[in-house]
Amino acid sequence: MMSADAVDHLAQSLLEAADQAQHHPRPLIENQPLTVDQGADIQRAQLALREARGERVIGVKLGLTTQAQRAEAGVDYSSVGYLTDAMIVTGTIHCGKSVQPKVEPEMVAVFDSAVDDPDMSDEDIINAIGGLHAGIEIVDPRYETAHFILADALADNSSARGAAWREHGLRPDQFDPATETVAFDVGDFPTLYGEGSRVLGNPLHVVVDVVRQRLTQSLATPAGFIIFTGNLVERALPINPGDRVVARFGELGTIELDVSD
């Protein structure tokens, strides 16, 4: 069993690594890997530290949103990282604030009414979405090795670094999220292509799942809450100063970010 002091120590250490753009060793308890529950405990403690210094939760970002990723991790649910107002990106990504930043194109669900009743139907939850928006997520794995497990990722808040999305979106009944396409360009990398069906057949599926998961934890999804629904292309792409990041969606429009030091 992990003590409260150990949870607090790792939460503080991981937050400092994020703040100072430094690598962090893989977290261990008595030289043993974390369990998923322990990783979630550290994530909650890290979020409490962010809130104590004035950050406000604005939404969540989802991982493990394909069947292949879930099979590899041995789970049947999405991983969750918290997004705060300090992570909002407008116009420019500053690499100097990150260890090894990467970017992903995603559809972003923005709620215009609250979901706080466990008896709400899937249709009710979808109807509470004010719009799906074109978005770009910035992830920043802080661990020194790429070989880490789900529990480690949760402890580091799922590598959350930044989030950007277009102001204009479309309600789910105005287009088909499953067939929505994206062409993703980053620096000199070849264009990557994707579509909504990559996210468990339809991004709305993971939105409903995570909202229901929150309700089991007595967490409402308030109006204004955002959910980044998962990477629409085959991999996240690394960025460097001078790059331009462009995600051209079919119906949702184009979102562009510059990259600087």
Wavefront OBJ file of the C-alpha trace (Angstrom):
o trace
v 0.000 0.000 0.000
v 1.295 3.460 -0.905
v 1.338 6.019 1.887
v -0.210 9.469 1.538
v 3.279 10.948 1.931
v 4.548 8.886 -1.008
v 1.610 10.022 -3.155
v 2.210 13.662 -2.275
v 5.966 13.381 -2.858
v 5.568 11.892 -6.343
v 2.812 14.358 -7.258
v 5.044 17.292 -6.264
v 8.072 15.822 -8.024
v 6.184 15.200 -11.280
v 4.613 18.665 -11.224
v 8.025 20.250 -10.711
v 9.354 18.282 -13.689
v 6.484 19.614 -15.814
v 6.991 23.195 -14.585
v 10.745 23.122 -15.150
v 10.645 21.145 -18.438
v 12.817 18.381 -17.027
v 12.896 14.639 -17.417
v 11.615 12.563 -14.533
v 12.584 8.998 -13.641
v 9.867 6.398 -13.860
v 7.939 6.490 -10.546
v 8.403 3.445 -8.351
v 7.139 2.494 -4.898
v 9.689 0.415 -2.983
v 11.293 -0.381 -6.349
v 8.011 -1.743 -7.680
v 5.952 -0.343 -10.592
v 2.834 1.629 -9.755
v -0.602 0.087 -9.974
v -3.292 1.875 -11.994
v -5.018 2.943 -8.774
v -1.766 4.367 -7.424
v -1.166 6.250 -10.670
v -4.671 7.722 -10.441
v -4.062 8.743 -6.814
v -0.894 10.601 -7.833
v -2.743 12.258 -10.716
v -5.461 13.530 -8.357
v -2.841 14.811 -5.920
v -1.021 16.607 -8.728
v -4.295 18.183 -9.866
v -4.955 19.364 -6.301
v -1.555 21.086 -6.337
v -2.441 22.833 -9.590
v -5.779 23.979 -8.194
v -4.125 25.196 -4.980
v -1.979 27.573 -7.024
v -4.982 28.940 -8.908
v -5.409 26.709 -11.957
v -8.957 25.794 -12.946
v -10.023 22.505 -14.546
v -11.564 23.140 -17.971
v -11.833 19.567 -19.241
v -10.108 16.279 -19.907
v -8.031 14.656 -22.624
v -8.459 11.010 -23.540
v -5.961 8.328 -24.463
v -6.294 4.638 -25.314
v -9.032 5.500 -27.780
v -8.375 2.716 -30.288
v -8.925 -1.016 -29.818
v -5.258 -1.682 -30.571
v -4.084 0.713 -27.845
v -6.493 -0.781 -25.326
v -5.419 -4.318 -26.159
v -1.768 -3.373 -25.687
v -2.526 -1.758 -22.317
v -4.819 -4.626 -21.271
v -7.813 -2.378 -20.486
v -11.235 -1.688 -21.993
v -11.534 2.013 -21.164
v -9.987 5.362 -22.083
v -7.237 6.899 -20.001
v -7.923 10.402 -18.740
v -5.735 13.449 -18.182
v -6.942 16.751 -16.800
v -6.732 20.029 -18.712
v -6.563 23.354 -16.877
v -6.875 26.955 -17.984
v -3.078 27.253 -17.727
v -2.760 24.753 -20.602
v -4.794 26.723 -23.165
v -2.693 27.523 -26.240
v -3.555 30.356 -28.630
v -1.476 30.898 -31.736
v 1.956 29.679 -30.627
v 3.392 26.616 -28.903
v 6.452 27.449 -26.803
v 8.830 24.472 -26.905
v 10.985 25.847 -24.111
v 8.233 24.953 -21.669
v 8.346 21.267 -22.628
v 10.686 18.274 -22.441
v 9.805 16.408 -25.655
v 6.648 18.040 -27.038
v 4.478 16.320 -29.619
v 1.190 17.243 -31.272
v -1.997 15.395 -32.245
v -5.104 16.440 -34.200
v -8.306 15.731 -32.308
v -12.012 16.457 -32.272
v -12.998 18.416 -29.190
v -16.429 18.131 -27.586
v -17.603 21.318 -25.846
v -20.662 20.996 -23.615
v -23.235 23.761 -23.525
v -25.357 22.170 -20.805
v -24.474 20.106 -17.763
v -24.622 16.329 -17.450
v -25.196 15.502 -13.798
v -27.841 12.765 -13.792
v -26.762 9.093 -14.051
v -30.159 8.279 -15.547
v -29.538 10.456 -18.624
v -29.546 8.458 -21.851
v -26.679 8.378 -24.338
v -28.800 10.612 -26.562
v -29.250 13.089 -23.696
v -25.486 13.235 -23.185
v -24.838 13.813 -26.896
v -27.537 16.496 -26.988
v -25.716 18.310 -24.180
v -22.738 18.836 -26.517
v -22.864 22.350 -27.934
v -20.333 21.563 -30.622
v -17.499 19.392 -31.870
v -14.461 21.494 -32.762
v -11.182 21.058 -34.620
v -8.387 20.814 -32.071
v -4.685 20.222 -31.552
v -3.353 18.683 -28.368
v 0.217 19.154 -27.172
v 1.563 16.187 -25.222
v 4.860 16.148 -23.361
v 6.039 12.802 -21.965
v 8.346 13.663 -19.091
v 9.812 10.214 -18.472
v 13.404 9.489 -19.410
v 12.413 6.243 -21.121
v 9.625 5.546 -23.577
v 8.945 2.231 -21.811
v 6.321 3.170 -19.251
v 2.953 1.703 -18.381
v -0.585 3.085 -18.031
v -0.142 3.705 -14.302
v 2.974 5.790 -14.966
v 1.137 7.803 -17.613
v -1.742 8.530 -15.221
v 0.683 9.687 -12.535
v 2.101 12.203 -15.040
v -1.429 13.375 -15.955
v -1.295 11.523 -19.268
v 1.519 13.778 -20.541
v -0.863 16.758 -20.761
v 0.867 19.992 -21.797
v -1.416 22.138 -23.949
v -4.684 22.333 -25.847
v -5.987 24.487 -28.679
v -9.309 24.376 -30.487
v -11.258 26.430 -33.000
v -13.953 28.692 -31.625
v -16.447 27.582 -34.262
v -17.740 24.016 -34.132
v -20.668 21.943 -35.319
v -23.310 20.170 -33.292
v -23.120 16.382 -33.575
v -26.332 16.285 -35.620
v -24.935 18.712 -38.207
v -22.305 16.320 -39.619
v -21.016 12.775 -39.229
v -18.123 12.693 -36.712
v -17.242 9.132 -37.766
v -16.454 10.138 -41.344
v -14.922 13.534 -40.543
v -11.426 13.638 -42.071
v -8.233 15.430 -41.131
v -4.967 16.130 -42.945
v -2.198 16.847 -40.449
v 0.988 18.726 -41.354
v 3.876 19.345 -38.972
v 7.141 20.879 -40.145
v 8.854 18.662 -42.728
v 7.013 15.463 -41.818
v 4.887 13.858 -44.533
v 1.192 14.636 -44.195
v -0.709 12.247 -41.956
v -4.361 11.492 -42.663
v -7.089 10.309 -40.358
v -10.796 10.270 -39.679
v -13.211 10.095 -36.787
v -13.806 6.366 -37.091
v -10.288 5.787 -35.750
v -11.616 6.679 -32.296
v -13.568 3.493 -31.515
v -15.702 3.973 -34.606
v -16.947 7.429 -33.600
v -15.563 10.047 -31.164
v -19.013 10.362 -29.602
v -18.598 6.853 -28.176
v -15.636 7.860 -26.009
v -17.347 11.090 -24.977
v -20.361 9.193 -23.651
v -18.115 6.630 -21.957
v -15.993 9.172 -20.094
v -19.008 11.235 -19.036
v -20.577 8.085 -17.577
v -17.284 7.176 -15.925
v -17.225 10.606 -14.289
v -20.777 10.145 -13.014
v -19.747 6.907 -11.263
v -17.168 9.048 -9.431
v -19.852 11.630 -8.514
v -18.329 14.088 -10.996
v -20.740 16.117 -13.108
v -19.749 17.378 -16.546
v -20.608 21.100 -16.360
v -21.544 23.468 -19.165
v -18.362 24.716 -20.837
v -16.462 21.480 -20.127
v -14.242 20.252 -22.984
v -13.201 16.729 -23.924
v -10.291 16.087 -26.295
v -11.429 12.796 -27.788
v -8.169 11.196 -28.943
v -5.587 11.256 -31.700
v -7.091 10.957 -35.191
v -3.858 9.970 -36.947
v -1.453 7.088 -36.471
v 0.974 8.802 -34.101
v 1.816 12.048 -32.331
v 4.465 14.099 -34.144
v 7.397 15.864 -32.443
v 7.746 19.608 -32.903
v 10.679 22.020 -33.011
v 10.999 25.813 -33.061
v 10.138 27.173 -36.502
v 7.633 24.432 -37.314
v 4.063 25.163 -38.299
v 1.323 22.785 -37.190
v -1.764 22.621 -39.414
v -4.805 20.366 -38.990
v -7.226 20.610 -41.920
v -10.549 19.009 -41.072
v -13.242 18.245 -43.622
v -16.259 19.969 -42.046
v -14.778 21.498 -38.901
v -12.293 23.784 -40.641
v -8.575 24.367 -40.174
v -6.596 25.097 -37.031
v -2.975 26.303 -37.215
v -0.271 26.876 -34.604
v 3.275 28.231 -34.842
v 6.113 26.724 -32.821
v 8.728 28.861 -31.094
v 11.386 28.441 -28.404
l 1 2 3 4 5 6 7 8 9 10 11 12 13 14 15 16 17 18 19 20 21 22 23 24 25 26 27 28 29 30 31 32 33 34 35 36 37 38 39 40 41 42 43 44 45 46 47 48 49 50 51 52 53 54 55 56 57 58 59 60 61 62 63 64 65 66 67 68 69 70 71 72 73 74 75 76 77 78 79 80 81 82 83 84 85 86 87 88 89 90 91 92 93 94 95 96 97 98 99 100 101 102 103 104 105 106 107 108 109 110 111 112 113 114 115 116 117 118 119 120 121 122 123 124 125 126 127 128 129 130 131 132 133 134 135 136 137 138 139 140 141 142 143 144 145 146 147 148 149 150 151 152 153 154 155 156 157 158 159 160 161 162 163 164 165 166 167 168 169 170 171 172 173 174 175 176 177 178 179 180 181 182 183 184 185 186 187 188 189 190 191 192 193 194 195 196 197 198 199 200 201 202 203 204 205 206 207 208 209 210 211 212 213 214 215 216 217 218 219 220 221 222 223 224 225 226 227 228 229 230 231 232 233 234 235 236 237 238 239 240 241 242 243 244 245 246 247 248 249 250 251 252 253 254 255 256 257 258 259 260 261
